[in-house]
Amino acid sequence: MPKDSSIKSVLIIGSGPIIIGQACEFDYAGSQAARSLREEGIEVILINSNPATIMTDPSMADHVYLKPLTTKSIIEILKAHPNVDAVLPTMGGQTALNLCLEAEEKGIWADFNVRLIGVDINAINITEDREQFKQLLEKIEIPAAPAKTANSFLKGKEIAQEFGFPLVIRPSFTLGGTGAAFVHKEEDFDELLTRGLEASPIHEVLIDKALFGWKEYELELLRDKNDNVVIICSIENMDPMGIHTGDSITVAPAMTLSDTTYQRMRDMAIKMMRSIGNFAGGCNVQFAVSPDEKEDIVAIEINPRVSRSSALASKATGYPIAKIASKLALGYHLDELMNQITKSTSALFEPTLDYVIVKIPRWNFDKFEGADRTLGLQMKSVGEVMGIGRSFQEALHKATQSLEIKRNGLGADGKGYTNYEQIIEKLTYASWDRVFVIYDAIQMGIPLSRIHEITNIDMWFLKQYEELYTLEKEISTFTIDTLPKELLLEAKQKGFADRQIAHMMKCLESQVYNKREEMGVKRVYKLVDTCAAEFKAQTPYYYSTFEAEIEKADGTKYVSNESVVSDRKKVIVLGSGPNRIGQGIEFDYSCVHGVLAASECGYETIMINCNPETVSTDFDTADKLYFEPVFWEHIYDIIRHEKPEGVIVQLGGQTALKLAEKLDRYGVKILGTSFEALDLAEDRGRFSELLSELKIPFPKFGVAESAEEASKLADTLDFPLLVRPSYVLGGQGMKIVINKKELEEHVIDLLKSIPGNKLLLDHYLDGAIEAEADAICDGEDVYIIGIMEHIEPCGVHSGDSNATLPPFNLGEFVMQQIKDHTKKIAVALKTVGLINIQFAIKDDVVYIIEANPRASRTVPFIAKAYGEPYVNYATKVMLGEKKVKDFTFNPQLKGYAIKQPVFSFNKFPGVNKKLGPEMKSTGESILFIEDLKDDQFYELYSRRKMYLSR
């Protein structure tokens, strides 16, 4: 059946600000859905309150509404667009589904004659309401864990008495495991039950027997109106049941499942999907499997929408689930659609993987002092990375190298744990770094059987680890001169980085690199093609691996490299790696726009990134995508292979900037602002000398490398002092101290966690107003794209402040200083591209806090508020294609736009919620107000000093 021709206009609901449990995988899904529907000639109207995403870019839909996700907003939009035929709620996570249900209950869809596509209300209710779901499983004879529903405290107590402990409490209609908990002991039950009932919007929880130590699997499915179902991908959680899948290390395809059990699981998933209502689209089903030879299967849950796992499955297979799901929602059948990668096979073709995917979550516990760091049913990670390799070991190593936590991979970097008690503790209570600790345990000689007994991680995975350690031991018996080629090749095939191999043989990374070159052990690039190369793929989406040479009949040797280099002029854009606090989706927005702008200038565009949730790693954003760690060795090999005109580093946040020095040292051209200027802005001493020459005021400061130096400095600077390490992002390690005791404690603490770093001590301007400006500069002319005033006082990190565009109470004299300082600094730093400058204003004097010659967190916000494509302009300036004066700037904004931070403190009960110089927000929303009399502004302004912590 072809598409339903009565659907001409569709409303897509987005997922709002990024929070723990709902990140940019929904931006990716929403963006794909919008593109997919517009390809069919359908008008797309989009609502989302998140200014940092690609999804809310004016180019993504016919009408974009940056409004709060409420039924009030929905009514406003439907009144403005009476022609809307349908709503697609499956692309915006739990937020969109819950809003869709609320609108249904209030009769809004019926009032405006709008129908739901992609899912039906029954499917949402059955899957979200734990009681209904349990009854459905009984009816279709699918095994489930013994469970009962409680909608009161008393009922919960009765169930606990009946089942005995340990138990699991899961609230209905929540996301990311919010409110879910294991209850090991009776004395903890009352508190955890209360928390669960409060977390559920309908005050209902499911209490079930805990399936401790069982293995956990997920299947990603698609279904059409004709009841065709395809399984896109099987995913195995390396961590057993008891750790939320968003916090688990996951592997695709499933590694330790027997074929017969896999077939049983497939049949169950298809049966479940076909029984939850008449809907067409994507679906995620989770199962537990007993860790014995019986392999009993128990269904855990089913989500009738795209999810975090479907973003992972899309990137893992190259099969764009959200794009196809949107077409199915219009009525298409799978056999009528093309596979987007091969362009020659049908979408009813199930992907086959000839490589392995490993996803590792990225946590930010350092931002939540006092947080419970053990992993459990409630998701705590803020992002994730994915590694692609020819073996589990290679993919695991690539994923650990992508995390950006100063590790070079598993072990072999001198950073492992060596204390027996500490290792056992971290294995027993699943910790964020358990993926590394397993290696340390094997290195210490703890038997695999003991590690398995503690962690319940399948022996197959543990044996893979053991093989890696055995190889490390063998390599360390050689020197760089005696190392045989076979061993070097094996180490590379198993994912060890050059610097890890150098650590094993006590030599330099560059020596290992040269040895590889000399022996011809070089990276080759393979296509992600959905079909294990059975059909030719049309999309250039690559990962790297190492292969042994093949010898032809005539004696010549070669390795097969599927990445063919064209003779076009090329530009590489470095992505921003995993999401974390301080560096989120806003940099992905900048990277995507950078790629599109370079393409408009006639360049072949190449994207390097390892974040599976983002639009930048979509297979058709850039001309070529390398899904690789943003890690020096991988990047340098791609540069040598592709030979680009240059590399853009200022769009990928601190991740890309950190690589600028090495790129410069190795003679790779940095497009836009030079490394020299980037370094000058980061080096506080040199930057302050520059400000002195320009006669621009800045707070008194000093640099210390020890607690003693800091104490002497304090005598000349006066308290309060702002203490921070250099070269960090998101205010990491920043603190305001008010006396010598606090100063000494913080300095010792910092030097312990970041040894060898220089610490900056600034006199903190108490009670100052903070403002910031973003500008585009071509080295001569400067255009200020936006000046924002923070509602909170100076001292709250800019990422945690409510930023108002334009400023609401800075006088003309202050505004003129901001403009003059911005222009002088941008030109003096020889900025080519974007720059962000932060100011503190006290007694009508504007002081400079810092300057960052790169895309900042606020650039997407300003672009959305003013309706102008600033990243596009800035990229054309970086490439030397345009000058600032070539653009006609025409910002449009009635009233004010406020960038509002959003926090995920509810995931960390008991954590200090006070704000200070270290950033804690996980996302942001945008609020438009007509004037300063607006109640919401008044409320924000009245609370502005409440949060400042010293």
FENTA-V287043 format. One record per pair of residues at least 4 apart in sequence whose C-alpha atoms are under 8 Angstrom apart, sorted by the first residue. I is the first residue (numbers start at 1). J is the second residue. Records with the same first field share a line. If there is no record, write none. Layout:
I->J + J
This chain:
1->331 + 332 + 333
2->331 + 332 + 333 + 336
3->327 + 330 + 331 + 332
4->330 + 331 + 332
6->85
7->42 + 85 + 86 + 330
8->41 + 42 + 43 + 84 + 85
9->42 + 43 + 44 + 45 + 83 + 84 + 85 + 86
10->42 + 43 + 44 + 45 + 84 + 85 + 86 + 87 + 88
11->44 + 45 + 46 + 47 + 84 + 86 + 87 + 88
12->30 + 34 + 44 + 45 + 46 + 47 + 87 + 88 + 89 + 91
13->46 + 47 + 48 + 87 + 88 + 89 + 91 + 92 + 96
14->26 + 27 + 30 + 46 + 47 + 48 + 49 + 89 + 91 + 92 + 93 + 95 + 96
15->22 + 26 + 27 + 48 + 91 + 92 + 93 + 94 + 95 + 96
16->48 + 49 + 50 + 68 + 69 + 92 + 95 + 925
17->49 + 50 + 902 + 923 + 924 + 925
18->22 + 23 + 24 + 50 + 902 + 922 + 923 + 924
19->23 + 382 + 902 + 903 + 904 + 922 + 923
20->176 + 379 + 380 + 381 + 382 + 904 + 907 + 922
21->175 + 176 + 177 + 246 + 379 + 380 + 381 + 382
22->26 + 93 + 94 + 175 + 176 + 308
23->27 + 308 + 382 + 383 + 613
24->28 + 53 + 585 + 613 + 614
25->29 + 307 + 308 + 311 + 612 + 613 + 614
26->30 + 91 + 92 + 93 + 306 + 307 + 308 + 613
27->31 + 53 + 54 + 55 + 92 + 614 + 615
28->32 + 55 + 311 + 613 + 614 + 615
29->33 + 91 + 92 + 306 + 311 + 322 + 323
30->34 + 55 + 91 + 92 + 322
31->35 + 54 + 55 + 60 + 615
32->36 + 322 + 323
33->37 + 91 + 322 + 323 + 325 + 326
34->38 + 44 + 60 + 61
35->39 + 60 + 61 + 323
36->40 + 323 + 324 + 326 + 327
37->41 + 42 + 43 + 44 + 326 + 327
38->42 + 43 + 44 + 61
43->61 + 62
44->61 + 62 + 63
45->61 + 62 + 63 + 64 + 65
46->56 + 61 + 63 + 64 + 65
47->56 + 64 + 65 + 66 + 67 + 69
48->56 + 64 + 65 + 66 + 67 + 68 + 69
49->65 + 66 + 67 + 68 + 69 + 925 + 926 + 927
50->56 + 66 + 924 + 925 + 926
51->56 + 66 + 860 + 861 + 864 + 924 + 925 + 926
52->56 + 585 + 586 + 589 + 857 + 860 + 861 + 924
53->57 + 585 + 586 + 588 + 589 + 860
54->60 + 588 + 589 + 592 + 615
55->60
56->60 + 64 + 65 + 66 + 864
57->61 + 64 + 864
58->62 + 63 + 64 + 864 + 867
66->926 + 927
67->73 + 926 + 927
68->73 + 927
69->73 + 74 + 99
70->74 + 99
71->75 + 99 + 102 + 103
72->76
73->77
74->78
75->79 + 108
76->80
77->81
78->82 + 84 + 112
82->112
84->114
85->113 + 114 + 115
86->114 + 115 + 116 + 117
87->114 + 115 + 116 + 117
88->116 + 117 + 118 + 119 + 329
89->96 + 97 + 100 + 116 + 117 + 118 + 119
90->96 + 97 + 118 + 119 + 304 + 305 + 306
91->96 + 305 + 306 + 322
92->96 + 97
93->97 + 305 + 306 + 307
94->98 + 173 + 174 + 175
95->99
96->100
97->101 + 124
98->102 + 173
99->103
100->104
101->105 + 121
102->106
103->107 + 108 + 109
104->108 + 109 + 110
107->111
108->112
109->113 + 114 + 115
110->114 + 115
116->120
117->279 + 280 + 329 + 330
118->279 + 280 + 281 + 325 + 326 + 328 + 329 + 330
119->123 + 124 + 278 + 279 + 280 + 281 + 304 + 305 + 329
120->124 + 277 + 278 + 279
121->125
122->126 + 276 + 277
123->127 + 276 + 277 + 278 + 279 + 304
124->128 + 304
125->129 + 132
126->130 + 132 + 133 + 136 + 276
127->132 + 133 + 276 + 301 + 302 + 303 + 304
128->133 + 172 + 173 + 303
129->133 + 172 + 173
130->134 + 149 + 172 + 205 + 206
131->135 + 148 + 149 + 206
132->136
133->137
134->138 + 144 + 147
135->139
136->140
137->141 + 142 + 143 + 144 + 272
138->142 + 143 + 144
140->271 + 272 + 275
142->268 + 298 + 299
143->297 + 298 + 299
144->298 + 299 + 300
145->208 + 209 + 210 + 211 + 298 + 299 + 300
146->208 + 209
147->206 + 207 + 208 + 209
148->159 + 206 + 207 + 208
149->156 + 204 + 205 + 206 + 207
150->155 + 156 + 159 + 204 + 205 + 206 + 207
151->155 + 156 + 197 + 203 + 204 + 205
152->156 + 197 + 203 + 204
153->157 + 193 + 194 + 197
154->158
155->159
156->160 + 193 + 207
157->161 + 190
158->162
159->163 + 207
160->164 + 165 + 167 + 207
163->167 + 208 + 209
165->183 + 184 + 185 + 186 + 209
166->182 + 183 + 184 + 185 + 209 + 210
167->182 + 183 + 184 + 207 + 208 + 209 + 210
168->180 + 181 + 182 + 183 + 206 + 207 + 208 + 209 + 210
169->179 + 180 + 181 + 182 + 183 + 192 + 193 + 196 + 205 + 206 + 207 + 208
170->177 + 179 + 180 + 181 + 196 + 205 + 206 + 207
171->178 + 179 + 180 + 196 + 197 + 199 + 200 + 203 + 204 + 205 + 206
172->200 + 201 + 202 + 203 + 204 + 205 + 206
173->200 + 201 + 202
174->178 + 179 + 199 + 200 + 201
176->244 + 246 + 378 + 379
177->244 + 377 + 378 + 379
178->199 + 378 + 379 + 907
179->192 + 195 + 196 + 198 + 199 + 200 + 378
180->196 + 377 + 378
181->192 + 196 + 376 + 377 + 378
182->210 + 242 + 376 + 377
183->188 + 189 + 192
184->188
185->189
188->192
189->193
190->194
191->195
192->196
193->197
194->198
195->199
196->200 + 203 + 204 + 205
197->203 + 204 + 205
198->203
199->203
200->204 + 205
210->242
211->241 + 242 + 288
212->240 + 241 + 242
213->240 + 241 + 242 + 291 + 455 + 456 + 457
214->240 + 241 + 288 + 289 + 290 + 291 + 456
215->237 + 238 + 239 + 240 + 241 + 288 + 289 + 290 + 291
216->236 + 237 + 238 + 239 + 240 + 241 + 286 + 287 + 288 + 289
217->234 + 235 + 236 + 237 + 254 + 286 + 287 + 288 + 289
218->234 + 235 + 236 + 237 + 284 + 285 + 286 + 287
219->231 + 232 + 233 + 234 + 235 + 266 + 269 + 284 + 285 + 286
220->231 + 232 + 233 + 234 + 282 + 283 + 284 + 285 + 309 + 310 + 313
221->229 + 230 + 231 + 232 + 233 + 282 + 283 + 284 + 285
222->229 + 230 + 231 + 232 + 280 + 281 + 282 + 283 + 321 + 325
223->227 + 228 + 229 + 230 + 273 + 279 + 280 + 281 + 282 + 328 + 334
224->228 + 229 + 279 + 280 + 281 + 328 + 329 + 331 + 332 + 333 + 334
225->278 + 279 + 280 + 328 + 331 + 332 + 333
226->333
227->274
228->333 + 334 + 348
229->270 + 348
230->348 + 349 + 350
231->266 + 350
232->313 + 317 + 319 + 350 + 351
233->252 + 253 + 313 + 317 + 351
234->252 + 253 + 254
235->250 + 251 + 252 + 253 + 254
236->250 + 251 + 252 + 253 + 254 + 255
237->245 + 248 + 249 + 250 + 251
238->248 + 249 + 250 + 251 + 457 + 458 + 461
239->243 + 248 + 249 + 250 + 455 + 456 + 457
240->455 + 456 + 457
241->288
242->376 + 377
243->247 + 248 + 375 + 376 + 377 + 378
244->248 + 375 + 376 + 377 + 378 + 379
245->249 + 250 + 379
246->308 + 361 + 379 + 381
247->360 + 361 + 375 + 379 + 380 + 381
248->360 + 361
249->358 + 359 + 360 + 361 + 435
250->358 + 359 + 360
251->255 + 356 + 357 + 358 + 359
252->316 + 356 + 357 + 358
253->353 + 356 + 357
256->458 + 460
257->261 + 262
258->262
259->263
260->264
261->265 + 295
262->266
263->267
264->268
265->269 + 287 + 297
266->270
267->271
268->272
269->273 + 285
270->274
271->275
272->276 + 302
273->283 + 302
274->278
279->329
280->325 + 328 + 329 + 331
281->304 + 305 + 324 + 325 + 326 + 328 + 329
282->304 + 305 + 306 + 321 + 322 + 325
283->302 + 303 + 304 + 305 + 306
284->302 + 303 + 304 + 305 + 306 + 307 + 309 + 310
285->299 + 300 + 301 + 302 + 303
286->299 + 300 + 301 + 302
287->297 + 298 + 299 + 300 + 301
288->297 + 298 + 299 + 300
289->295 + 296 + 297 + 298
290->294 + 295 + 296 + 297
291->295
303->307
306->310 + 311 + 321 + 322
307->311
308->312 + 613
309->313
310->314 + 321 + 322
311->315 + 321 + 612 + 613
312->316 + 359 + 612 + 613
313->317 + 318 + 319 + 321
314->318 + 319 + 320 + 321
315->319 + 320 + 612 + 617 + 618
316->357 + 388
317->351 + 352 + 353 + 528 + 529 + 530
318->341 + 528 + 529 + 530 + 619
319->339 + 340 + 341 + 351 + 530
320->324 + 340
321->325
322->326
323->327
324->328 + 337 + 347
325->329
326->330
327->331 + 332
328->332 + 333 + 334
332->336 + 337
333->337
334->346 + 347 + 348
335->346 + 347 + 348
336->346 + 347
337->346 + 347 + 348
338->343 + 344 + 345 + 346 + 347
339->343 + 344 + 345 + 346 + 347 + 348 + 349
340->347
341->529 + 530 + 537 + 538 + 539
342->529 + 530 + 535 + 536 + 537 + 538 + 539
343->537 + 538
344->535
345->349 + 535
351->530 + 531
352->530 + 531 + 532
353->530 + 531 + 532
354->390 + 532
355->388 + 389 + 390 + 391
356->388 + 389 + 390 + 391 + 392 + 395
357->386 + 387 + 388 + 389 + 392 + 395
358->386 + 387 + 388 + 392 + 395 + 396 + 399
359->384 + 385 + 386 + 387 + 399
360->384 + 385 + 386 + 399 + 400 + 403
361->381 + 382 + 383 + 384 + 385
362->381 + 382 + 383 + 384 + 385 + 403 + 578 + 579 + 580
363->380 + 381 + 382 + 383 + 432 + 580
364->368 + 381 + 382 + 580 + 581
365->369 + 371 + 373
367->581 + 732 + 918 + 919 + 920
368->908 + 911 + 912 + 920
369->911 + 912
370->910 + 911 + 912
371->908 + 909 + 910 + 911
372->908
373->431 + 432
374->429 + 430 + 431 + 432
375->379 + 380 + 429 + 430 + 431 + 432
376->430
378->907
379->907
380->907
382->579 + 580 + 581 + 922
383->578 + 579 + 580
384->403 + 578 + 579 + 611 + 612 + 613
385->399 + 402 + 403 + 577 + 578 + 610 + 611 + 612
386->395 + 398 + 399 + 402 + 610 + 611 + 612
387->395 + 396 + 397 + 398 + 399 + 402 + 610 + 627 + 628 + 629
388->394 + 395 + 398 + 399 + 543 + 544 + 627 + 628
389->393 + 394 + 395 + 398 + 495 + 543 + 544 + 545
390->394 + 395 + 493 + 545
391->395 + 493 + 494
392->396 + 464
393->397 + 464 + 465 + 468 + 494 + 495
394->398 + 492 + 493 + 494 + 495 + 496
395->399 + 495
396->400 + 495
397->401 + 409 + 410 + 494 + 495 + 496
398->402 + 409 + 495 + 628 + 629
399->403 + 629
400->407 + 408 + 409 + 410
401->407 + 408 + 409 + 629 + 631
402->577 + 578 + 610 + 628 + 629 + 630 + 631
403->407 + 577 + 578
404->577 + 655
407->413 + 415
408->412 + 413 + 497 + 499 + 500
409->413 + 496 + 497 + 500
410->435 + 436 + 439
411->415 + 416 + 436 + 439 + 440 + 500
412->472 + 500 + 501 + 503 + 504
413->499 + 500 + 503
414->503
416->436 + 437 + 440
417->422 + 423 + 437 + 440
418->423 + 440 + 444
419->423
420->424 + 441 + 444
421->425
422->426
423->427 + 437 + 440 + 441
424->428
425->429
426->430 + 431 + 434 + 437
427->431 + 434 + 437 + 438 + 451 + 454 + 455
428->454 + 455
430->434 + 455
433->437
434->438
435->439
436->440
437->441
438->442 + 451 + 462 + 465
439->443 + 465 + 466 + 469
440->444
441->445 + 446 + 451
442->446 + 447 + 448 + 465 + 466 + 469
443->469
446->450 + 451
447->451
448->452 + 459 + 462 + 463
449->453 + 459
450->454
451->455 + 456 + 457
452->456 + 457 + 458 + 459 + 462
457->461 + 462
458->462
459->463
460->464
461->465
462->466
463->467
464->468
465->469
466->470
467->471
468->472 + 494
469->473
470->474
471->475 + 491
472->476 + 501 + 504
473->477
474->478
475->483 + 487 + 501 + 504 + 505
476->504 + 505
477->505
478->482 + 483 + 505
479->483 + 505 + 506
480->505 + 507 + 511 + 512 + 515
483->487 + 488
484->488
485->489 + 519 + 521
486->490
487->491
488->492 + 516 + 521
489->493 + 521 + 546 + 547 + 548
490->494
491->495 + 496 + 501
492->496 + 497 + 546
493->545 + 546 + 547
496->500 + 501
497->501 + 633
498->502 + 509 + 510 + 512 + 513 + 633
499->503 + 508 + 509 + 512
500->504
501->505 + 509 + 512
502->506 + 507 + 508 + 509 + 511 + 512
503->507 + 508
507->511 + 512
508->512
509->513
510->514
511->515
512->516
513->517
514->518
515->519
516->520 + 521 + 522
517->521 + 522
521->546
522->546
523->544 + 545 + 546 + 547 + 637
524->544 + 545 + 546 + 547 + 559 + 560 + 561 + 562 + 563
525->542 + 543 + 544 + 545 + 561 + 562 + 563
526->542 + 543 + 544 + 545 + 561 + 562 + 563
527->537 + 540 + 541 + 542 + 543 + 562 + 563
528->541 + 542 + 543
529->533 + 536 + 537 + 539 + 541
531->535
533->537
539->619 + 620
540->563 + 619 + 623 + 624 + 625
541->619 + 624 + 625 + 626 + 627
542->563 + 624 + 625 + 626 + 627
543->626 + 627 + 628
544->628
547->559 + 560
548->559
549->557 + 558 + 559
550->557 + 558 + 559
551->555 + 556 + 557 + 558
552->556 + 557
565->641 + 642
568->603 + 604
569->602 + 603 + 604 + 644 + 645
570->603 + 604 + 605 + 606 + 642 + 643 + 644 + 645 + 646
571->598 + 603 + 604 + 605 + 606 + 644 + 645 + 646 + 647 + 648
572->605 + 606 + 607 + 608 + 644 + 646 + 647 + 648
573->591 + 594 + 595 + 605 + 606 + 607 + 608 + 647 + 648 + 649 + 651 + 652
574->591 + 607 + 608 + 609 + 630 + 647 + 648 + 649 + 651 + 652 + 656
575->587 + 588 + 591 + 607 + 608 + 609 + 610 + 616 + 630 + 651 + 652 + 655 + 656
576->583 + 587 + 588 + 609 + 630 + 651 + 652 + 653 + 654 + 655 + 656
577->609 + 610 + 611 + 629 + 630 + 652 + 655
578->584 + 610 + 611
579->583 + 584 + 585 + 611
580->584 + 922
581->730 + 919 + 920 + 921 + 922
582->729 + 730 + 731 + 799 + 919 + 920 + 921 + 922
583->587 + 653 + 654 + 729 + 730 + 857
584->588 + 922 + 923
585->589 + 614
586->590 + 856 + 857 + 858 + 859 + 860
587->591 + 651 + 652 + 653 + 855 + 856 + 857
588->592 + 614 + 615 + 616 + 651 + 652
589->593 + 615 + 616 + 860
590->594 + 651 + 652 + 855 + 860 + 871
591->595 + 616 + 651 + 652
592->596 + 615 + 616 + 621
593->597 + 871 + 872
594->598 + 651 + 871 + 872 + 875
595->599 + 605 + 606 + 607 + 621 + 622
596->600 + 621 + 622 + 872
597->601 + 872 + 873 + 875 + 876
598->602 + 603 + 604 + 605 + 875 + 876 + 879
599->603 + 604 + 605
601->876 + 881
604->623 + 624
605->622 + 623 + 624
606->622 + 623 + 624 + 625 + 626
607->616 + 617 + 622 + 624 + 625 + 626
608->625 + 626 + 627 + 628 + 629 + 630 + 635
609->616 + 617 + 626 + 627 + 628 + 629 + 630
610->617 + 627 + 628 + 629 + 630
611->617
612->617
613->617
614->618
615->621
616->621 + 622
617->621 + 625 + 627
618->625
619->624 + 625
620->624
628->634 + 635
629->634 + 635
630->634 + 635 + 655 + 656
631->635
632->636 + 659 + 662
633->637
634->638
635->639
636->640
637->641
638->642
639->643 + 644
645->669
646->668 + 669 + 670 + 671
647->668 + 669 + 670 + 671
648->670 + 671 + 672
649->653 + 656 + 657 + 659 + 660 + 670 + 671
650->656 + 657 + 672 + 673 + 834 + 853 + 854 + 855
651->656 + 854 + 855
652->656 + 657 + 855
653->657 + 854 + 855 + 856
654->658 + 728 + 729
655->659
656->660
659->663
660->664 + 670 + 675
661->665 + 675
662->666
663->667 + 668 + 669 + 670
664->668 + 669 + 670 + 675
670->674 + 675
671->878 + 879
672->831 + 832 + 833 + 877 + 878 + 879 + 880
673->677 + 678 + 830 + 831 + 832 + 833 + 853 + 878
674->678 + 830 + 831 + 832
675->679
676->680
677->681 + 829 + 830 + 831 + 853
678->682 + 852 + 853
679->683
680->684 + 686 + 687 + 829
681->686 + 687 + 829 + 850 + 851 + 852 + 853
682->687 + 726 + 727 + 852
683->687 + 726
684->688 + 726 + 760
685->689 + 703
686->690
687->691
688->692 + 698
689->693
690->694 + 828
691->695 + 696 + 697 + 698 + 825
692->696 + 697
694->824
696->821 + 847 + 848
697->846 + 847 + 848
698->847 + 848 + 849
699->762 + 763 + 764 + 765 + 847 + 848 + 849
700->717 + 762 + 763
701->717 + 760 + 761 + 762 + 763
702->713 + 717 + 760 + 761 + 762
703->710 + 758 + 759 + 760 + 761
704->709 + 710 + 713 + 758 + 759 + 760 + 761
705->709 + 710 + 756 + 757 + 758 + 759
706->710 + 747 + 748 + 751
707->711 + 743 + 744 + 747 + 748
708->712
709->713
710->714 + 743 + 744 + 747 + 761
711->715 + 740 + 743 + 744
712->716
713->717 + 761
714->718 + 719 + 721 + 740
717->721 + 762 + 763
718->763
719->737 + 738 + 739 + 763 + 764
720->736 + 737 + 738 + 739 + 763 + 764 + 765 + 766
721->736 + 737 + 738 + 761 + 762 + 763 + 764
722->734 + 735 + 736 + 737 + 760 + 761 + 762 + 763 + 764
723->734 + 735 + 736 + 737 + 743 + 747 + 759 + 760 + 761 + 762
724->731 + 732 + 733 + 734 + 735 + 759 + 760 + 761
725->732 + 733 + 734 + 750 + 757 + 758 + 759 + 760
726->757 + 758 + 759 + 760
728->732
730->797 + 799 + 918 + 919
731->797 + 917 + 918 + 919
732->918 + 919
733->750 + 918
734->917 + 918
735->746 + 916 + 917 + 918 + 950
736->764 + 795 + 916 + 917 + 949 + 950
737->742 + 743 + 950
738->742 + 743 + 950
739->743
740->744
741->745
742->746
743->747
744->748
745->749
746->750
747->751 + 759
748->752
749->753
750->754 + 755
751->755 + 756 + 757
764->795
765->794 + 840 + 842
766->794
767->793 + 794 + 842
768->793 + 794 + 840 + 841 + 842
769->789 + 790 + 792 + 793 + 794 + 840 + 841 + 842
770->789 + 790 + 792 + 793 + 794 + 838 + 839 + 840 + 841
771->787 + 788 + 789 + 790 + 838 + 839 + 840 + 841
772->787 + 788 + 789 + 836 + 837 + 838 + 839
773->784 + 785 + 786 + 787 + 788 + 818 + 822 + 836 + 837 + 838
774->784 + 785 + 786 + 787 + 834 + 835 + 836 + 837 + 856 + 858 + 859
775->782 + 783 + 784 + 785 + 786 + 822 + 834 + 835 + 836
776->782 + 783 + 784 + 785 + 832 + 833 + 834 + 835 + 874 + 884
777->781 + 782 + 783 + 826 + 827 + 831 + 832 + 833 + 834 + 835 + 874 + 877 + 884
778->782 + 830 + 831 + 832 + 833 + 877 + 878 + 883 + 884
779->826 + 827 + 830 + 831 + 832
780->827 + 830
781->827 + 883 + 884 + 885
782->823 + 826 + 827 + 884
783->884
784->819 + 822
785->862 + 870
786->805 + 806 + 862
787->805 + 806 + 807
788->803 + 804 + 805 + 806 + 807
789->803 + 804 + 805 + 806 + 807 + 808
790->798 + 801 + 802 + 803 + 804
791->801 + 802 + 803 + 804 + 940 + 941 + 944
792->796 + 801 + 802 + 941 + 944 + 945
793->944 + 945 + 948
794->840
795->916 + 917 + 948
796->800 + 801 + 915 + 916 + 917 + 918 + 948
797->801 + 915 + 916 + 917 + 918 + 919
798->803 + 919
799->857 + 901 + 919 + 920 + 921
800->900 + 901 + 915 + 919 + 920 + 921
801->900 + 901
802->898 + 899 + 900 + 901 + 940
803->898 + 899 + 900
804->808 + 896 + 897 + 898 + 899
805->862 + 896 + 897 + 898
806->896 + 897
808->932
810->814 + 815
811->815
812->816
813->817 + 844
814->818 + 841 + 844 + 845 + 846
815->819
816->820
817->821 + 846
818->822 + 839 + 846
819->823
820->824
821->825
822->826 + 837
823->827
824->828
825->829
826->830 + 831 + 835 + 853
827->831
831->835 + 853
832->877 + 878
833->853 + 854 + 874 + 875 + 877 + 878
834->853 + 854 + 855 + 874
835->851 + 852 + 853 + 854 + 855 + 856
836->851 + 852 + 853 + 854 + 855 + 856
837->848 + 849 + 850 + 851 + 852
838->848 + 849 + 850 + 851
839->846 + 847 + 848 + 849 + 850
840->846 + 847 + 848 + 849
841->845 + 846 + 847
842->846 + 847
852->856
855->859
857->861
858->862
859->863 + 870 + 871
860->864
861->865 + 899 + 926
862->866 + 867
863->867 + 868 + 869 + 870
864->868
865->892 + 893 + 897
866->891 + 892 + 893
867->891 + 892 + 893
868->889 + 890 + 891
869->873
870->874
871->875
872->876
873->877 + 887
874->878
875->879
876->880 + 881 + 882
877->881 + 882 + 883 + 884
882->886
883->887
893->897
894->930
895->928 + 929 + 930 + 931
896->928 + 929 + 930 + 931
897->926 + 927 + 928 + 929
898->926 + 927 + 928 + 929
899->924 + 925 + 926 + 927
900->924 + 925 + 926 + 927
901->921 + 922 + 923 + 924 + 925
902->921 + 922 + 923 + 924 + 925
903->920 + 921 + 922 + 923
904->908 + 921 + 922
905->909 + 911 + 913
913->947
914->947 + 948 + 949
915->919 + 920 + 947 + 948 + 949
916->947 + 948 + 949 + 950
929->934 + 937
930->934
932->937 + 938
933->937 + 938
934->938
935->939
936->940
937->941
938->942
939->943
940->944
